[in-house]
């Protein structure tokens, strides 16, 4: 078990980069802009398909969060929840999990290879958008995405090819988040039959929906409050550090994504284990405008803080889409930069900076994360947490 001294060092400011050393990853990603948009063209109309299909509505295991509906060809046969061996998803920093089969349908016996519709679920142990989860899964499995449509943060539609028992299966899929689970529905057609069954595949998966999805976060969220001034939410799987408040003019807190830390759901706390590794860090500062600080002063302080650690802001990467924040936040500015280190420890890392203003305070929120091109899965988890924290950040009373 990690000692108190180790934890104290972990949360100290000098630990900002201590364990952030890139060692290579199989989860590197070149960019979402390289994936073609998903195509929906068919020669069969939806009305024609509906006339030749049956509506399937099921609640697997009696769990409403799994409930789904889909239209499949009339002659397809239900096989219950049978699944092939080896349905495993291993997302790097996420513990290996076995897919749980929920439902399976097949074409009736025929000379050609059977087509398959199956629904499976996998535990989520982190905040992540559905499209980012899917991309991470594709990287893990070595599949190539042929098209993608991120319908929302909780639903993604896609096309790819996978091999089942050595046979190439063109796969149309929907991945949707429901509470602590990711639900993956797939319509698999053997490559030899794809031209004849493409329309059925497209229209069937277009009809697939979770009918009673659990919209709660995929991990338990905790709330940290700066006395009665401000508050924010963060995943219970991350570690919180908040130094004692000596003045309300400037308050700070940090949350850390620790690999090697274990979240105890029963005790509702995170336990740090041996061989810990810092995968990401978010730092928050709340500064009172009454001290005379402004946007420019806070940026100077951020740069000075980085300089003390032999770090500098590198190349500008992007300005993310504007977030819907608490109504008390009057302005937001979020930029993403590469981070440069004199000792080269942070090759491939990114630094996200958010400056938010209320009537009385300036909030600065900084994320240090491994870059999307180095380990996409960890990057996606960190960015999802950063965005969730920003969306929850708010004054704790009406005077702020």
C-alpha positions in Angstrom: 0.0 0.0 0.0 1.3 3.4 -0.8 2.6 5.3 2.2 1.3 8.7 3.4 4.7 10.2 2.4 4.3 8.9 -1.2 0.8 10.4 -1.4 2.0 13.7 0.0 4.6 13.8 -2.7 2.0 12.8 -5.3 -0.1 15.8 -4.6 2.7 18.3 -4.2 3.2 20.9 -6.9 6.6 19.5 -7.5 4.9 16.3 -8.7 3.4 18.2 -11.7 5.6 16.3 -14.2 7.3 13.7 -12.0 5.6 10.6 -13.4 4.6 12.0 -16.8 7.1 10.3 -19.1 5.9 8.9 -22.4 7.0 5.3 -22.9 5.2 4.5 -26.2 1.7 3.2 -26.8 -0.2 0.9 -29.1 -3.2 3.3 -28.9 -1.8 6.2 -31.0 -4.3 7.9 -33.3 -3.8 10.2 -36.3 -7.0 12.2 -36.0 -10.8 12.0 -36.4 -10.6 14.1 -39.5 -9.0 11.1 -41.2 -12.1 9.0 -40.8 -14.6 9.3 -43.6 -18.2 10.2 -42.7 -20.6 7.3 -42.5 -22.7 6.7 -45.6 -26.4 6.0 -45.5 -27.4 5.6 -49.2 -29.7 2.7 -50.0 -31.7 1.6 -53.1 -34.4 0.2 -50.8 -36.7 2.8 -49.0 -37.4 2.7 -45.3 -41.0 1.9 -46.1 -40.0 -1.0 -48.2 -37.7 -2.4 -45.5 -40.4 -1.9 -42.8 -42.9 -4.0 -44.9 -40.4 -6.8 -45.1 -39.1 -6.7 -41.6 -40.2 -7.4 -38.0 -40.0 -5.1 -35.0 -37.9 -6.7 -32.2 -38.3 -5.2 -28.7 -36.3 -6.8 -25.9 -35.3 -6.1 -22.3 -32.2 -8.4 -21.9 -31.9 -9.9 -18.4 -34.9 -7.8 -17.4 -32.6 -4.7 -17.1 -34.3 -1.7 -18.5 -30.9 0.0 -19.2 -30.3 -2.7 -21.8 -33.8 -2.4 -23.5 -33.6 -2.0 -27.2 -35.7 -2.1 -30.4 -34.6 -2.9 -33.9 -36.2 -4.0 -37.2 -34.8 -7.2 -38.7 -35.8 -9.2 -41.7 -38.9 -11.3 -41.0 -37.2 -14.7 -41.3 -34.4 -14.1 -38.9 -34.0 -16.4 -35.9 -33.4 -15.5 -32.3 -30.6 -17.4 -30.6 -31.0 -15.7 -27.2 -27.7 -14.4 -25.8 -25.3 -16.8 -27.4 -21.9 -15.3 -28.2 -18.6 -16.4 -29.7 -15.6 -17.1 -27.5 -13.1 -14.4 -27.2 -15.4 -11.4 -27.1 -12.9 -9.3 -25.1 -12.3 -5.6 -25.1 -9.1 -4.4 -23.5 -8.8 -0.6 -23.5 -5.3 -0.1 -22.2 -5.7 1.9 -19.0 -9.2 0.4 -18.6 -9.1 -3.1 -17.0 -9.7 -6.0 -19.4 -13.4 -6.7 -19.5 -15.3 -9.4 -21.2 -18.3 -8.4 -23.4 -21.6 -9.7 -22.0 -23.8 -11.1 -24.7 -27.4 -9.6 -24.6 -29.1 -10.8 -27.8 -28.3 -12.6 -31.0 -30.2 -13.1 -34.2 -29.1 -15.0 -37.4 -30.4 -15.7 -40.9 -32.0 -19.1 -41.2 -29.8 -22.0 -42.4 -28.5 -21.4 -46.0 -25.6 -22.3 -48.3 -24.1 -18.8 -48.0 -22.5 -17.6 -44.8 -25.1 -16.5 -42.2 -25.5 -12.9 -41.4 -25.7 -12.0 -37.7 -27.2 -9.3 -35.5 -25.8 -9.2 -32.0 -26.0 -6.9 -29.0 -23.3 -6.9 -26.3 -22.4 -4.8 -23.3 -19.1 -3.8 -21.7 -18.4 -2.1 -18.4 -17.2 1.5 -18.5 -14.8 2.6 -15.7 -14.3 6.2 -16.9 -15.9 9.2 -18.5 -15.6 9.0 -22.2 -17.7 10.0 -25.3 -19.2 7.2 -27.3 -17.2 8.0 -30.5 -13.9 8.2 -28.5 -14.7 4.8 -26.9 -15.4 3.3 -30.3 -12.1 4.7 -31.8 -10.2 3.3 -28.8 -11.9 -0.1 -29.3 -11.0 -0.1 -33.0 -7.4 0.7 -32.2 -7.3 -2.0 -29.6 -8.8 -4.6 -32.0 -6.8 -3.5 -35.0 -10.0 -2.7 -37.0 -10.1 0.1 -39.6 -13.0 2.5 -39.4 -14.6 2.9 -42.9 -17.1 5.6 -41.7 -18.3 7.2 -38.5 -21.1 9.4 -37.4 -21.0 10.8 -33.8 -24.7 11.3 -33.3 -24.2 12.6 -29.8 -21.8 12.3 -26.9 -23.6 9.0 -26.0 -24.3 7.5 -29.4 -22.0 6.7 -32.4 -22.8 4.9 -35.6 -20.0 3.3 -37.7 -18.9 0.8 -40.3 -15.9 -1.5 -40.2 -14.7 -5.0 -41.2 -13.8 -7.7 -38.7 -12.9 -11.4 -38.9 -15.2 -13.9 -37.2 -13.6 -17.4 -37.2 -11.3 -16.3 -40.0 -14.1 -15.0 -42.3 -14.3 -11.3 -43.3 -17.5 -9.7 -42.0 -18.6 -6.3 -43.1 -20.0 -4.7 -39.9 -22.4 -1.9 -39.3 -22.5 -0.9 -35.6 -24.1 1.4 -33.1 -22.4 2.0 -29.7 -24.4 3.8 -27.1 -23.7 4.6 -23.5 -26.3 3.6 -20.9 -25.2 4.3 -17.3 -22.1 2.4 -16.5 -22.2 0.3 -19.7 -21.4 0.7 -23.3 -23.9 -1.2 -25.5 -22.5 -2.4 -28.8 -25.0 -3.5 -31.5 -23.6 -5.0 -34.7 -25.0 -6.3 -38.0 -22.4 -8.6 -39.6 -22.6 -9.6 -43.2 -20.0 -11.9 -44.9 -18.1 -9.9 -47.5 -19.4 -12.2 -50.3 -23.0 -11.3 -49.4 -22.4 -7.6 -48.7 -23.7 -6.2 -52.0 -27.0 -8.2 -51.7 -27.6 -7.4 -48.1 -26.1 -3.9 -47.7 -29.5 -2.1 -47.7 -30.9 -4.4 -45.0 -27.8 -3.8 -42.9 -27.9 0.0 -43.2 -31.7 0.3 -42.5 -31.7 -2.2 -39.7 -28.9 -0.4 -37.8 -30.6 2.9 -38.5 -33.7 1.5 -36.7 -31.7 0.3 -33.6 -32.2 2.3 -30.4 -32.0 1.9 -26.7 -35.5 2.5 -25.5 -34.8 3.2 -21.9 -31.1 4.2 -21.6 -29.7 5.2 -18.2 -28.5 8.8 -18.7 -26.6 8.9 -15.4 -22.7 9.3 -15.6 -20.7 6.2 -16.4 -18.8 6.6 -13.1 -19.8 7.9 -9.7 -19.3 11.7 -9.6 -18.2 13.6 -6.5 -18.5 17.3 -5.7 -15.8 19.5 -4.2 -16.8 22.8 -2.7 -14.6 25.8 -2.1 -16.3 26.6 1.2 -19.5 28.5 0.2 -18.0 30.2 -2.9 -17.7 27.7 -5.7 -18.0 24.0 -6.5 -17.3 21.4 -9.2 -17.8 17.7 -10.0 -15.2 15.1 -10.7 -15.1 11.3 -11.2 -14.7 9.3 -8.0 -12.1 7.3 -9.8 -9.8 10.4 -9.8 -7.9 11.6 -6.8 -8.6 15.0 -5.3 -6.1 17.3 -3.7 -7.2 20.6 -2.1 -4.7 22.5 0.1 -5.9 24.3 3.1 -7.6 27.6 2.3 -5.7 30.5 3.8 -7.5 33.3 1.9 -10.7 33.3 -0.2 -9.0 35.7 -2.6 -7.1 32.8 -4.3 -8.1 29.1 -3.8 -6.8 26.0 -5.6 -7.5 22.4 -6.1 -6.3 19.5 -8.2 -7.7 16.2 -9.5 -5.5 13.5 -10.8 -6.0 10.5 -13.1 -3.8 7.8 -11.5 -3.1 4.5 -13.2 -2.5 2.0 -10.4 -5.1 3.6 -8.2 -8.1 1.5 -7.4 -11.6 2.8 -6.8 -13.4 1.0 -3.9 -17.1 1.3 -4.8 -18.2 -0.1 -1.4 -16.1 2.4 0.6 -16.6 5.1 -2.1 -13.0 6.2 -2.1 -9.9 5.8 -4.3 -7.0 3.7 -2.9 -3.6 4.4 -4.3 -1.5 1.3 -4.9 2.1 0.5 -5.7 3.6 1.3 -9.1 1.3 4.3 -9.6 1.5 6.4 -12.8 0.0 9.8 -13.4 -2.0 9.8 -16.6 -3.4 13.3 -16.4 -3.9 16.2 -14.1 -6.4 19.0 -13.8 -5.5 22.1 -11.7 -8.1 24.8 -10.8 -7.5 28.3 -9.4 -10.2 30.7 -8.3 -9.1 34.3 -8.1 -11.1 37.2 -6.8 -11.4 40.2 -9.1 -11.3 42.5 -6.1 -7.5 41.8 -5.9 -7.1 43.6 -9.2 -6.3 40.4 -11.2 -7.5 40.1 -14.8 -7.3 37.7 -17.7 -3.8 38.8 -18.6 -2.5 38.5 -15.1 -3.8 34.9 -14.8 -2.1 33.9 -18.1 1.2 35.4 -16.9 0.9 33.4 -13.6 0.2 30.2 -15.6 3.3 30.7 -17.8 5.4 31.5 -14.7 4.2 28.4 -13.0 5.1 26.3 -16.0 8.5 28.0 -16.3 9.3 27.0 -12.7 9.0 23.4 -13.8 11.1 23.9 -16.9 8.0 23.8 -19.1 6.7 26.2 -21.8 3.6 26.5 -24.0 4.4 25.0 -27.4 2.5 25.1 -30.7 -1.1 26.1 -30.6 -3.3 23.0 -31.4 -6.9 24.1 -31.4 -9.8 26.0 -29.8 -12.4 23.4 -28.8 -16.1 24.0 -29.4 -17.8 26.3 -27.0 -19.3 24.5 -24.0 -22.6 25.1 -22.4 -21.6 26.3 -18.9 -23.3 27.6 -15.8 -25.4 30.7 -16.4 -23.2 32.7 -13.9 -20.2 32.3 -16.1 -20.2 35.3 -18.4 -17.2 34.4 -20.7 -15.1 31.4 -21.5 -11.9 31.0 -23.4 -10.4 27.6 -24.0 -7.2 26.9 -25.9 -5.1 23.8 -26.4 -1.3 23.8 -26.8 1.5 21.4 -27.1 3.7 21.4 -24.0 7.5 21.6 -24.2 9.9 20.5 -21.5 13.6 21.4 -21.2 14.4 17.8 -20.2 12.1 16.3 -22.9 9.9 14.4 -20.4 6.7 15.6 -21.9 7.1 14.7 -25.6 3.7 14.3 -27.0 1.8 16.0 -24.2 -1.0 18.6 -24.4 -1.9 21.5 -22.1 -5.5 22.6 -22.1 -6.2 26.1 -20.6 -9.7 27.4 -19.8 -10.3 30.9 -18.5 -13.8 31.5 -17.2 -15.2 34.7 -15.6 -18.1 35.4 -13.3 -19.0 38.7 -11.9 -16.7 38.4 -8.9 -14.0 35.8 -9.9 -11.8 34.4 -12.6 -11.6 30.6 -12.8 -8.5 29.1 -14.5 -8.6 25.4 -15.2 -5.6 23.6 -16.7 -5.4 20.0 -18.0 -2.0 18.3 -18.6 -2.6 15.2 -20.6 -0.8 12.8 -22.9 -1.5 13.8 -26.4 -4.2 12.3 -28.7 -1.4 11.2 -31.0 0.4 9.3 -28.3 -2.4 7.5 -26.4 -5.8 8.3 -27.7 -7.7 6.4 -25.0 -6.2 8.1 -22.0 -6.4 11.5 -23.8 -10.1 11.0 -24.5 -10.7 10.1 -20.8 -8.9 13.1 -19.6 -10.6 15.5 -22.0 -14.0 14.1 -21.1 -13.3 14.7 -17.4 -12.0 18.2 -18.2 -15.2 19.1 -20.0 -17.4 17.5 -17.4 -15.6 19.5 -14.7 -16.0 22.7 -16.6 -19.7 22.1 -17.2 -20.2 21.6 -13.5 -18.1 24.4 -12.2 -20.3 27.1 -10.7 -20.6 29.6 -7.9 -22.0 28.0 -4.7 -24.1 31.1 -3.9 -25.8 34.0 -5.7 -23.2 36.6 -4.6 -20.4 35.2 -6.7 
